[in-house]
Amino acid sequence: MNTPAKAGQRQGSALFHGLVVAALALFILLPFAQSLIMSFTSTMPRDGIPEGSYSFINFISIAVTPDLRESVLNSTFYVLLNVTLCLVAGLPAAYAYSRYSFTGDRHVFFLLLVFRLTPPVVLSLPIFILFSKFGLVNSPVGIALVHCLFNVPIAIWVLESFISAVPRELDETAFLDGYSLPGFFFRHLIPVIAPGIGVTAFFCFIFSWVEVVFARILTVTAGKPITMAMNALLGIRPDFGLVAAMNIIALLPGLGMIYFVRNHLARGFVIRT
């Protein structure tokens, strides 16, 4: 039986939770709102546009400035290449760790994760020397490859847990039906572990998109990503409106990634638990 006291407690609890969520949303969204407003503000004097007025001049400047435009394209290219390579390499490796046993398999798996925890700055010099010999400096391809060193262990770790949750009977049934291993991968396994692939792609994307250490070291004169382009704008007299516009553009792919894999992310974390 609901008493007035219990009803009041429920209302008070709901109000408290609502205030906590509102405070958290304000804390998270306030910097984004400030960047969004500033991105439409002219913070530098320009012909015909008074300083402090609202316009699309910052986004127009990005579109017409070759270095800024190319930085967006460079980041998009090497992030997509990195995610693709991580999935192509991670899926077979994760399947092997899940379905087969060999001497030292758990130790090798542990070493992969330990390598992922290595600070990037420790490997910066040897990687720069190695990549310079192969002509991969100042190239988005070089950044994508070096990011794979850190993302592939995470991809294997995440995908292995999802594949292990799939019953082995699925493999046996497919092979009895005449499917080859590649056919089994594309027709049966990948659709089943799609949530895990979504989670893996999300983590690889986030790390590669925001990483700055190797992006700074491997792009000295060309191939600069959006993070380095934003850093270059923070000079002696920075145009904060232009920086904010670059920040908004940098956020859009992440928001799009979250939108397209949101269902897989939710299902994926439920499956892993």
C-alpha positions as CSV (number, residue, x, y, z in Angstrom):
1,M,0.0,0.0,0.0
2,N,1.4,3.4,-1.1
3,T,1.5,5.8,1.8
4,P,2.0,9.6,1.4
5,A,5.4,9.2,3.0
6,K,6.6,6.6,0.5
7,A,5.1,8.7,-2.4
8,G,7.0,11.7,-1.1
9,Q,10.2,9.7,-0.9
10,R,9.9,8.5,-4.5
11,Q,9.2,12.0,-5.7
12,G,12.2,13.3,-3.7
13,S,14.4,10.5,-5.1
14,A,13.3,11.3,-8.7
15,L,13.9,15.0,-8.2
16,F,17.4,14.3,-6.8
17,H,18.3,12.0,-9.7
18,G,16.9,14.6,-12.2
19,L,19.1,17.3,-10.6
20,V,22.2,15.1,-10.8
21,V,21.6,14.3,-14.5
22,A,21.0,17.9,-15.2
23,A,24.2,19.0,-13.4
24,L,26.2,16.3,-15.3
25,A,24.7,17.3,-18.6
26,L,25.5,21.0,-17.9
27,F,29.0,20.1,-17.0
28,I,29.5,18.1,-20.2
29,L,27.6,20.3,-22.6
30,L,28.8,23.7,-21.4
31,P,32.2,23.6,-23.1
32,F,30.6,22.2,-26.3
33,A,28.0,25.0,-26.3
34,Q,30.7,27.6,-25.8
35,S,32.7,26.2,-28.7
36,L,29.6,26.0,-30.9
37,I,28.8,29.7,-30.2
38,M,32.4,30.8,-30.7
39,S,32.7,28.9,-34.0
40,F,30.1,31.2,-35.5
41,T,31.7,34.3,-34.0
42,S,34.2,36.4,-35.9
43,T,37.1,36.8,-33.4
44,M,39.5,38.5,-35.9
45,P,38.9,41.7,-37.9
46,R,38.0,40.9,-41.5
47,D,36.8,42.9,-44.5
48,G,33.1,43.6,-44.2
49,I,32.7,41.5,-41.1
50,P,32.9,43.3,-37.8
51,E,34.8,41.6,-35.0
52,G,32.4,39.9,-32.6
53,S,29.6,39.4,-35.2
54,Y,28.0,36.1,-36.0
55,S,28.6,34.5,-39.4
56,F,29.8,31.4,-41.2
57,I,33.2,33.0,-42.0
58,N,35.2,30.6,-39.8
59,F,33.8,27.5,-41.6
60,I,34.2,29.3,-45.0
61,S,37.9,30.0,-44.0
62,I,38.4,26.3,-43.3
63,A,36.9,25.3,-46.7
64,V,39.0,27.8,-48.7
65,T,42.3,27.3,-46.8
66,P,44.3,24.4,-48.3
67,D,46.2,23.4,-45.2
68,L,43.0,23.2,-43.0
69,R,41.0,21.5,-45.7
70,E,43.7,18.9,-46.3
71,S,44.1,18.3,-42.5
72,V,40.5,17.2,-42.3
73,L,40.9,14.9,-45.3
74,N,44.1,13.5,-43.9
75,S,42.5,12.7,-40.6
76,T,39.5,11.0,-42.2
77,F,41.7,8.9,-44.5
78,Y,44.1,7.6,-41.9
79,V,41.5,6.9,-39.3
80,L,39.3,4.9,-41.7
81,L,42.5,3.1,-42.9
82,N,43.5,2.3,-39.4
83,V,40.1,1.0,-38.4
84,T,40.0,-1.2,-41.5
85,L,43.4,-2.6,-40.9
86,C,42.7,-3.3,-37.3
87,L,39.6,-5.3,-38.1
88,V,41.2,-7.2,-41.0
89,A,44.1,-8.2,-38.7
90,G,42.2,-8.5,-35.5
91,L,39.4,-10.8,-36.6
92,P,41.5,-13.8,-37.7
93,A,43.8,-13.4,-34.7
94,A,40.9,-13.2,-32.3
95,Y,39.4,-16.3,-33.9
96,A,42.6,-18.1,-33.5
97,Y,43.0,-17.2,-29.9
98,S,39.4,-18.2,-29.2
99,R,39.2,-21.5,-31.1
100,Y,42.7,-22.9,-31.0
101,S,45.4,-23.5,-28.3
102,F,49.1,-23.4,-28.7
103,T,52.1,-23.2,-26.4
104,G,52.3,-19.8,-24.8
105,D,49.1,-18.5,-26.3
106,R,48.0,-16.7,-23.2
107,H,51.4,-15.3,-22.6
108,V,51.6,-13.9,-26.1
109,F,48.1,-12.5,-25.6
110,F,49.2,-10.8,-22.4
111,L,52.3,-9.4,-24.0
112,L,50.1,-7.8,-26.7
113,L,48.1,-6.0,-24.1
114,V,51.2,-5.0,-22.2
115,F,52.6,-3.5,-25.4
116,R,49.3,-1.5,-25.7
117,L,50.1,0.1,-22.3
118,T,53.5,1.3,-23.5
119,P,53.6,5.1,-23.6
120,P,53.8,6.2,-27.2
121,V,56.6,8.7,-26.6
122,V,58.9,5.8,-25.7
123,L,58.6,4.4,-29.2
124,S,58.6,7.7,-31.0
125,L,62.3,7.8,-31.9
126,P,62.7,4.3,-33.3
127,I,59.4,4.5,-35.1
128,F,60.4,7.8,-36.8
129,I,63.8,6.3,-37.8
130,L,62.2,3.2,-39.2
131,F,59.4,5.0,-41.0
132,S,61.8,7.5,-42.5
133,K,63.7,4.7,-44.2
134,F,60.5,3.4,-45.8
135,G,59.3,6.9,-46.9
136,L,56.3,6.8,-44.5
137,V,57.0,10.1,-42.8
138,N,54.7,13.0,-43.7
139,S,52.1,10.6,-44.9
140,P,48.7,9.7,-43.5
141,V,49.5,6.0,-44.3
142,G,52.4,6.1,-41.8
143,I,50.1,7.4,-39.1
144,A,47.6,4.7,-39.8
145,L,50.2,2.0,-39.6
146,V,51.7,3.2,-36.4
147,H,48.3,3.5,-34.8
148,C,47.7,-0.1,-35.7
149,L,50.5,-1.0,-33.3
150,F,48.4,0.2,-30.4
151,N,44.9,-0.6,-31.7
152,V,45.4,-4.2,-33.0
153,P,45.9,-5.5,-29.4
154,I,42.7,-3.9,-28.3
155,A,40.9,-5.2,-31.4
156,I,42.1,-8.7,-30.7
157,W,41.2,-8.5,-27.0
158,V,37.6,-7.2,-27.6
159,L,36.9,-9.5,-30.6
160,E,38.2,-12.6,-28.8
161,S,35.7,-12.2,-26.0
162,F,32.8,-11.9,-28.4
163,I,33.9,-14.8,-30.5
164,S,34.4,-16.9,-27.4
165,A,30.7,-16.2,-26.5
166,V,29.7,-17.8,-29.8
167,P,29.0,-21.6,-29.4
168,R,31.5,-23.8,-31.3
169,E,28.6,-25.7,-32.8
170,L,28.1,-22.7,-35.1
171,D,31.6,-23.4,-36.6
172,E,31.0,-27.1,-36.8
173,T,27.6,-26.8,-38.5
174,A,28.9,-24.3,-41.1
175,F,31.9,-26.5,-41.9
176,L,29.6,-29.6,-42.2
177,D,27.5,-27.6,-44.6
178,G,30.5,-27.1,-46.9
179,Y,31.5,-23.6,-46.0
180,S,35.2,-22.7,-46.1
181,L,36.8,-20.7,-43.3
182,P,36.5,-17.4,-45.3
183,G,32.9,-18.3,-46.2
184,F,32.1,-19.1,-42.6
185,F,33.6,-15.7,-41.5
186,F,31.5,-13.6,-43.9
187,R,28.3,-15.6,-43.9
188,H,28.0,-16.6,-40.2
189,L,30.6,-15.3,-37.8
190,I,30.7,-11.6,-38.7
191,P,26.9,-11.1,-38.6
192,V,26.8,-12.8,-35.2
193,I,29.6,-10.7,-33.6
194,A,28.5,-7.4,-35.3
195,P,28.1,-5.8,-31.9
196,G,31.8,-6.7,-31.1
197,I,32.9,-5.3,-34.4
198,G,31.0,-2.1,-33.6
199,V,32.7,-1.8,-30.2
200,T,36.1,-2.5,-31.7
201,A,35.7,0.0,-34.5
202,F,34.6,2.6,-32.0
203,F,37.6,2.2,-29.7
204,C,40.1,2.1,-32.7
205,F,38.4,5.2,-34.1
206,I,38.6,7.2,-30.9
207,F,42.2,6.4,-30.2
208,S,43.3,7.2,-33.7
209,W,41.3,10.4,-34.1
210,V,42.5,12.1,-30.9
211,E,46.1,10.8,-30.9
212,V,48.7,13.6,-31.1
213,V,52.1,12.2,-30.2
214,F,52.8,10.2,-33.4
215,A,50.8,12.7,-35.5
216,R,53.2,15.4,-34.4
217,I,56.4,13.3,-34.9
218,L,55.5,11.7,-38.3
219,T,54.0,14.8,-40.0
220,V,56.8,17.4,-40.0
221,T,56.1,19.1,-43.3
222,A,53.1,17.4,-44.8
223,G,50.2,15.1,-44.2
224,K,49.2,16.9,-41.0
225,P,46.0,15.7,-39.3
226,I,43.3,18.0,-37.9
227,T,44.9,17.9,-34.4
228,M,48.1,19.3,-35.7
229,A,46.3,21.9,-37.8
230,M,44.4,23.1,-34.7
231,N,47.7,23.2,-32.8
232,A,49.3,25.4,-35.5
233,L,46.4,27.9,-35.2
234,L,47.3,28.5,-31.6
235,G,50.1,30.9,-32.4
236,I,51.1,34.3,-31.1
237,R,47.7,35.8,-32.0
238,P,45.3,32.9,-32.3
239,D,41.9,33.1,-34.1
240,F,39.8,31.5,-31.4
241,G,36.7,31.5,-33.6
242,L,38.6,29.5,-36.3
243,V,40.0,27.1,-33.7
244,A,36.4,26.6,-32.3
245,A,35.2,25.9,-35.9
246,M,37.9,23.3,-36.4
247,N,36.9,21.8,-33.0
248,I,33.3,21.5,-34.1
249,I,34.4,19.8,-37.4
250,A,36.6,17.4,-35.4
251,L,33.6,16.5,-33.2
252,L,31.3,15.6,-36.1
253,P,32.9,12.3,-37.1
254,G,32.9,11.1,-33.5
255,L,29.3,12.0,-33.1
256,G,28.5,10.2,-36.4
257,M,30.4,7.2,-35.3
258,I,28.5,7.0,-32.0
259,Y,25.2,7.4,-33.9
260,F,25.8,4.6,-36.4
261,V,27.2,2.1,-33.8
262,R,25.0,3.1,-30.9
263,N,22.9,-0.1,-31.0
264,H,26.0,-2.3,-31.4
265,L,27.7,-0.6,-28.5
266,A,24.8,-1.2,-26.2
267,R,24.4,-4.9,-27.3
268,G,28.1,-5.4,-27.3
269,F,28.6,-4.4,-23.7
270,V,25.7,-6.5,-22.6
271,I,27.1,-9.6,-24.4
272,R,30.5,-9.1,-22.8
273,T,29.0,-9.0,-19.4
